[in-house]
Amino acid sequence: MRKHLSTKIKEIFVSPQGEGLYVGQKHIFVRFTKCNLNCEYCDTDFYGSDLKSYTAFELYEKLNEINCNVISLTGGEPLEDTDFLFEFLIEYKNKLNKTIYLETNGTLYSKLDKLIDYIDIVAMDIKLKSATGEQNRFFDNEKFLKIAQKKEVFIKIVYDENITSDEINSVVNIAKQNDTPLVLQPKMPVKKGYRVDCVFNQIYEKYQNIRLIPQVHKFLNLA
């Protein structure tokens, strides 16, 4: 008998996507509250009295009433709720008839393997120590990408003036797998006088399938 799991969700809201290759596309954001990392620049409060618990059916009912074709699973790290998401997606993905877009830190490859058949697009961050304070996990990132390549996937890195040549080389080597698109996202706010295109040019010499895309939602005061 299938378990009827529930999980706490920080918020559900509709907004244009502000990051990555799908900037400007209308998404339903479902923000999960767990994460296996603790990035210095994380700006989301995952605590407080505003968290709401959902069963898979309750989440389906909520999302089904919203007129939007893409569900963005974000966080935090949605894959920390793999068991809940598996129940939700196996039961309701076809009924919703919406694109499932996963925003992830690209480290929990064994959990992705359980869900990949139900995901349509993977927006995979590679978290750099120079920007996040977390240890680089390039081995995990590489294994994650091999699974994510079963579906549409792109890589995103947040970077600042502290990015190292070793980090650049590691990211390029991972992205070269299957010529995966690489989005460069300057860490906000940008330090005065820092030319964010310097890293773009350094990477372009090694790998050309790249885009320089800032956090557009911060410029437009979107959610």
N, C-alpha and C positions, 0 to 999 in steps of 0.2 A: 504494500500500500504506500502511495506517495505521501511524503510528509507535507504538511501545509506550513511552510516557513513564513516568517515575517522578518523585516529588517527596518531599521530607522533611516529615514531620508531627511536630509537637511532642508531641501526645497525642490519644488518643481515649478519651472517657469518657462515662458516662451520668449525667445529673443533671436536676433540675427547672430549667427556664429561669429565670434570675434577673433579666432585664431586659426592658423593652418590653411590648407588648400581650399577649404569650404567657407572662407570668410564671406559674410553677407547672406548666406543661406539661412532661412528660417529653421530653427531647431526647437524642439522641446528638451529642455535640460532637466535631467534627473540627477541630483547631486547626492551621492552616497557619502557616508560619514567616516568610513574607516580608511586607514592608509598604513602601509608598511614602511613609509619614509617620513622624514621630518624636514622638509626643505626650508631653508631660511626665509625665502621670499613668499612662502605660502600665505595667502591673505584670506583664507576661509576659516571661520569659526565653526568647528564641528561639535560644539557643546551647546548647552543652554536649553531652555524650556520649549524652544520652537521646533524641536525635532519631532517628526511624526512617524509612527510605526505603520507599515503597510504589509499586508499579505500580497501574494502574487495576484490574486483576483482583484483586490482593492486597487493595486497599481494599474492593472489592465483597465478597470472601469474609469479611473482618473485620466489615463492617457487616451483612451478611446474617444472621449468626449472633446478632445482638443483638435482643432482643424490645423494640423501640421503634419508633414509627411516624413519627418526625420526625428528620431529619438536619440538624443546624445546622452549616453551613460557617462557621467563624469564624477568628480570627487574633490578631494580624496582619491582613493583607488577603488574603482568599481569591482575589480577582480577579487578584492577581499570579501566580497559578497557573492562568490561564485555559486554556492549551493542555491541561494535564493534566486539568482539570475537564471540558473539552469532551469529551475522549476518554472519561473516566469516565462522564459523564452520558449521552452519546449511546449508549453501549454497555450501561450497566447500570441506568439510572434505572427503566425499566419492569420489569426483573427484580426490583429491590429492592421496588418498590411502596411507597415511603415518601415522605412530604412532604419537599421540599428547601427549606430555610430558609437564606437567605443573610444573614449579618451583615457589613456593609461600611461603609467610610468615605465612600461616596457620591461619589467623585471620578473613578473610572476608567470613564467612560461608554462608551468604545469597546469595552472588554473586556466590560462588561455586555451590550452589544448582541449579542455572539457567544453568550452563555449564556442570555439571558433566556427563551428558549423552554423551557428545561429547569429553570427555577427556579419554585417555587410561591409563596413569600413572600419579600419583601425587607425586611429591617430596616436602614434607611438612616440612618447617623449623619451629622450635619453637624458637623464639628469646628470649634469656635470658637477663634479666636486667644486670646481672653481666658482660656480654660480649658486649652488645649493647648500654647500657645507657637508653634503652626504658623500660617502665614498663612491667612486666610480664603479659601475657594475657592468662593464662591457661584455664580460662572458655571458651574463644573464641576458643582456640586451641582444646579443647575437643569437642565442637559442630562442629567444622570444620572437625575433624577426623571422626565423625559419618557419615557425608555426603561423605567424600572421600573414605570411606571403600566400597562404591559401586563399586569402581574400584581398580586396583592395587595401593597401596600406601606404602610409607615408610616415616619415620620421620628423620630429621637431626637436630642436635644442634651444633652450634659453641660455644666453651667454652674455658676458660682460667683458670688461677690459682685462680680467684675470684669466681668461681662457688660455690654456697651454697648448704648445705644439703637439704634445703627446695626445691630448684630448682631441685636437683637430684630426690627427692621423687616425686615431681609433674610430672616431665617428665616420670618417670617410671610408675606412675599410669595411665597416658594418653596412653603410649605405650602398656600397658597391654590389652587395648581394642583390641580384635581380634588378639592378639599376633603380633602387628605391628612391623616390623623391625625398629631398631633404629641405626642410623649412628652417631658416635661421630667424630666431626671434630675440631681438635685443631685450635684455633685462631692463625693466622700467623701475624708476626713472633713469634715463641714460645720463651717465656722468658728464658734466659740462666739458665740452671740448673733445669728447671721445668720438672718433669716427667709426660708426658701426659697420660701415662698408669695408673697412680694412680686413675684417675676418671673412666677409663675403668674398673678397678678392683672393685671399689666401686659400680658401677652400676651392674656389672656382679653378684655380691652377691645377688642383688634384682631381676635381669631380665637378661636372657641369650641371647635373640635374638638381639644381638648388633654387630656392626662392628666398628673398629677404622680405618677411612679412611681420610687422609689429602687432601688438595687441590692439586691434582696431577698436574694440569695444571701449577701451579706456579713453581713446580720443573722442568717441562719440557719446560718452556717458551712458552707455548701455549697461544692462545687467551683467 
